Amino acid sequence: MNASVAALQGALAAEHAAVYGYGVAGAMLTGSAQADARADWTAHQVARDTLEATLAKVGATPVAASPAYALPFSVTGAASAARLAATLEEGVTRAYLGLVAVSDPALRAFAAKAMQASANRALAWSGSTVAFPGMTG
Amino acid sequence: MLAAWPTTLPLFLALSACKGPAVLSAPPTVSPQTQTLLHAVTAEQNLIWIYNRAIAAYSALGPTLRPLRAEHEAHLAQLRARVIEPPGKQVPGTVTAKPALGVTGAAALAQLRAAEQDAVTTLMSRLNAASPSLAQLYASIAASEATHVSVLGARIGAR
């Protein structure tokens, strides 16, 4: 497996986890927060489909989603749901940082833009910024 | 031997100028990647300068701007730490752009937001020529500065 495919698979695995996790988080949210979670869930589904198509184009079999994922902590209400969403975005940002290291210019740019989107979603859920998204935590 | 040096020394120097040790040759050139890195250092210094001006001029903006400035200072430290060639190279410490600050707090916020967006665009343009680890640093800083655009935009919208 070459480096680009491995990094793409890593990003896809993170997107699968985010799609699952937003389903959990959204169930604990109401009103505008739930609408925001739904919009972010959709964004991750679109990213997942894009990554799967990219992998298929280079002849690789996209990694499948797990039937279930272990949550990093119990999600029991709106506050922990928001914290889960922020944690999911941090994981996605880290995965795309790995994709930035590949030599393909188009993949680098795609991954860097995806990092900006996920860092902004993390900001929306956590209310705070970090100096080095994807490099910490 | 002592009497001979006035004539042999100039001869030695003349030979050295042609084929001599590196100490007499031109200073080493800076690679394109390091040149780009030095530009990124200067860009962060310029951003910090304008944040300093805005915080000094509009104290009510301090709680919003100080955390963002602190992140720029962290960016600057990381970028400066990556300048490793040529040995002994002085990392620039001067601000090269000192624009007039917006005459109202709202104008200053809009100015900072535009500067952050420009910084994101510039970092994105630097990705392809960078080594993998430097590209990751640029991408992470660009993501951070993209969140600054959002924070500043929200503050503008809240005014």
HADDOCK unambig.tbl for C-alpha pairs under 7 A between the chains (distance, minus, plus):
assign (segid A and resid 97 and name CA) (segid B and resid 136 and name CA) 6.11 0.50 0.50
assign (segid A and resid 100 and name CA) (segid B and resid 135 and name CA) 6.64 0.50 0.50
assign (segid A and resid 100 and name CA) (segid B and resid 136 and name CA) 5.82 0.50 0.50
assign (segid A and resid 101 and name CA) (segid B and resid 132 and name CA) 4.35 0.50 0.50
assign (segid A and resid 101 and name CA) (segid B and resid 133 and name CA) 6.53 0.50 0.50
assign (segid A and resid 101 and name CA) (segid B and resid 135 and name CA) 6.60 0.50 0.50
assign (segid A and resid 101 and name CA) (segid B and resid 136 and name CA) 6.18 0.50 0.50
assign (segid A and resid 102 and name CA) (segid B and resid 132 and name CA) 6.68 0.50 0.50
assign (segid A and resid 105 and name CA) (segid B and resid 128 and name CA) 5.61 0.50 0.50
assign (segid A and resid 112 and name CA) (segid B and resid 139 and name CA) 5.28 0.50 0.50
assign (segid A and resid 115 and name CA) (segid B and resid 143 and name CA) 5.86 0.50 0.50
assign (segid A and resid 116 and name CA) (segid B and resid 143 and name CA) 4.24 0.50 0.50
assign (segid A and resid 116 and name CA) (segid B and resid 146 and name CA) 5.96 0.50 0.50
assign (segid A and resid 119 and name CA) (segid B and resid 143 and name CA) 6.17 0.50 0.50
assign (segid A and resid 119 and name CA) (segid B and resid 147 and name CA) 6.63 0.50 0.50
assign (segid A and resid 120 and name CA) (segid B and resid 147 and name CA) 5.31 0.50 0.50
assign (segid A and resid 123 and name CA) (segid B and resid 147 and name CA) 6.96 0.50 0.50
assign (segid A and resid 129 and name CA) (segid B and resid 147 and name CA) 6.63 0.50 0.50
assign (segid A and resid 130 and name CA) (segid B and resid 144 and name CA) 6.43 0.50 0.50
assign (segid A and resid 131 and name CA) (segid B and resid 71 and name CA) 4.75 0.50 0.50
assign (segid A and resid 131 and name CA) (segid B and resid 74 and name CA) 6.68 0.50 0.50
assign (segid A and resid 131 and name CA) (segid B and resid 75 and name CA) 6.93 0.50 0.50
assign (segid A and resid 131 and name CA) (segid B and resid 141 and name CA) 6.97 0.50 0.50
assign (segid A and resid 131 and name CA) (segid B and resid 144 and name CA) 5.68 0.50 0.50
assign (segid A and resid 132 and name CA) (segid B and resid 140 and name CA) 5.25 0.50 0.50
assign (segid A and resid 132 and name CA) (segid B and resid 141 and name CA) 5.94 0.50 0.50
assign (segid A and resid 132 and name CA) (segid B and resid 144 and name CA) 6.15 0.50 0.50
assign (segid A and resid 133 and name CA) (segid B and resid 140 and name CA) 5.35 0.50 0.50
assign (segid A and resid 133 and name CA) (segid B and resid 143 and name CA) 6.39 0.50 0.50
assign (segid A and resid 133 and name CA) (segid B and resid 144 and name CA) 6.12 0.50 0.50
assign (segid A and resid 134 and name CA) (segid B and resid 140 and name CA) 6.51 0.50 0.50
